[in-house]
Amino acid sequence: MRRKHALLLLMVASAALAAGLPRSTAPAEARAYIISPLDGATVSSPVTVQFGLHGMGIAPAGIEMANTGHHHLLIDVGLPPMDQPVPADERHLHFGKGQTETTINLAPGKHRLQLLLADHLHLPHEPAIVSEPVTITVR
């Protein structure tokens, strides 16, 4: 419970700091992608998701460095507003320590996964670095 409370406080602070700030720029050739699982795959839960990034580097949340960011995994949702910090909940997973892989539990059925890179304040870059969505079936 303390971890969730700390994350919530961090997100509130990030939102307050980010309000009115310009978005970090990203190189035009930068792209995020899901390495695994592949689009259309049938998998068992828990599911290991591997993140890919081309043309930029990874830096933990809170560390301001040009051409870097950290991943957010979007599960069964569309893209959030690009001018606000990425929400933090069970459908918007944050990897602010710079992680490039995770294992998640998903219920049986179809699921949509997508990556969104964000800067030190959890704000999506300009232009946004978003992977193509991957649809998987969990048996």
C-alpha positions as CSV (number, residue, x, y, z in Angstrom):
1,M,0.0,0.0,0.0
2,R,2.9,2.4,0.8
3,R,4.3,1.9,-2.7
4,K,1.0,2.8,-4.3
5,H,0.7,5.8,-2.1
6,A,4.2,6.9,-3.0
7,L,3.5,6.4,-6.7
8,L,0.4,8.5,-6.4
9,L,2.3,11.3,-4.7
10,L,4.9,11.2,-7.4
11,M,2.3,11.3,-10.1
12,V,0.6,14.3,-8.5
13,A,3.9,16.1,-8.1
14,S,4.8,15.3,-11.7
15,A,1.5,16.6,-13.0
16,A,1.9,19.8,-11.1
17,L,5.4,20.3,-12.4
18,A,4.4,19.4,-15.9
19,A,1.5,21.7,-16.1
20,G,2.3,24.3,-18.7
21,L,5.7,23.0,-19.5
22,P,6.7,22.3,-23.1
23,R,7.0,18.7,-24.1
24,S,10.5,17.3,-24.6
25,T,11.4,16.9,-28.2
26,A,12.3,13.5,-29.8
27,P,14.3,12.8,-33.0
28,A,12.0,12.2,-36.0
29,E,13.5,8.7,-36.5
30,A,12.9,7.5,-32.9
31,R,10.4,4.7,-32.5
32,A,9.2,2.3,-29.8
33,Y,8.2,-1.2,-30.5
34,I,7.2,-4.4,-28.7
35,I,9.8,-7.1,-29.2
36,S,7.7,-9.9,-27.6
37,P,5.0,-11.1,-27.7
38,L,4.4,-10.8,-31.4
39,D,1.2,-9.4,-32.8
40,G,-1.4,-12.1,-33.1
41,A,0.3,-14.5,-30.7
42,T,-1.5,-16.8,-28.4
43,V,0.1,-16.9,-25.0
44,S,-0.3,-18.1,-21.4
45,S,-0.4,-15.8,-18.4
46,P,1.7,-14.5,-17.0
47,V,3.0,-12.8,-20.1
48,T,6.5,-11.5,-20.5
49,V,6.6,-8.2,-22.6
50,Q,9.9,-7.0,-24.0
51,F,10.2,-3.4,-24.9
52,G,12.2,-2.0,-27.8
53,L,13.4,1.5,-28.6
54,H,15.3,2.9,-31.6
55,G,16.9,6.4,-31.9
56,M,16.7,7.3,-28.2
57,G,18.0,6.2,-24.9
58,I,16.4,5.1,-21.6
59,A,16.7,7.2,-18.5
60,P,14.8,6.8,-15.2
61,A,11.8,9.1,-14.4
62,G,13.0,12.3,-12.8
63,I,16.3,12.4,-14.7
64,E,16.2,15.1,-17.4
65,M,18.5,14.2,-20.3
66,A,18.0,15.0,-24.0
67,N,16.8,12.2,-26.3
68,T,15.9,9.9,-23.4
69,G,12.7,8.7,-21.7
70,H,11.1,5.7,-20.0
71,H,8.5,3.3,-21.1
72,H,4.8,3.1,-20.3
73,L,2.8,0.0,-21.2
74,L,-0.8,0.6,-22.1
75,I,-3.1,-2.4,-21.7
76,D,-6.5,-2.5,-23.4
77,V,-6.7,1.3,-23.6
78,G,-6.1,4.0,-26.3
79,L,-3.5,6.7,-26.0
80,P,-3.8,9.2,-23.2
81,P,-3.7,13.0,-23.7
82,M,-0.3,13.9,-25.1
83,D,-0.1,17.2,-23.2
84,Q,-0.5,15.6,-19.7
85,P,1.6,13.1,-17.7
86,V,0.7,9.5,-18.5
87,P,-1.8,8.2,-15.9
88,A,-0.7,5.6,-13.4
89,D,-3.2,2.7,-13.0
90,E,-3.6,-0.9,-13.9
91,R,-4.0,0.0,-17.6
92,H,-1.1,2.5,-17.7
93,L,2.0,0.8,-16.3
94,H,5.0,2.9,-15.6
95,F,8.6,1.7,-15.9
96,G,10.3,4.8,-14.4
97,K,13.4,2.9,-13.3
98,G,14.3,2.3,-16.9
99,Q,13.1,-1.2,-17.2
100,T,12.8,-2.7,-20.7
101,E,10.9,-5.9,-19.8
102,T,8.0,-6.9,-17.6
103,T,5.9,-9.9,-16.7
104,I,2.1,-9.2,-16.3
105,N,-0.9,-11.3,-15.4
106,L,-3.7,-11.1,-18.0
107,A,-7.1,-12.7,-17.9
108,P,-8.0,-15.2,-20.7
109,G,-9.1,-13.4,-23.9
110,K,-7.9,-10.8,-26.4
111,H,-5.7,-8.0,-25.1
112,R,-4.2,-4.9,-26.8
113,L,-0.7,-3.8,-25.7
114,Q,1.1,-0.6,-26.7
115,L,4.2,1.3,-25.6
116,L,4.4,5.0,-25.0
117,L,7.7,6.7,-24.2
118,A,7.6,9.7,-21.8
119,D,10.2,12.1,-20.5
120,H,11.4,12.7,-16.9
121,L,8.0,14.2,-15.9
122,H,6.0,11.4,-17.5
123,L,5.0,13.7,-20.4
124,P,4.9,12.1,-23.9
125,H,7.6,13.6,-26.3
126,E,6.9,15.8,-29.3
127,P,6.5,14.0,-31.6
128,A,5.1,11.2,-29.5
129,I,7.1,7.9,-29.4
130,V,4.4,5.3,-29.6
131,S,4.6,1.6,-30.7
132,E,2.2,0.0,-33.0
133,P,-0.4,-1.9,-30.9
134,V,0.1,-5.6,-30.5
135,T,-3.0,-7.8,-30.0
136,I,-2.6,-11.1,-28.2
137,T,-4.8,-13.9,-27.1
138,V,-4.3,-15.3,-23.6
139,R,-5.6,-18.8,-23.2
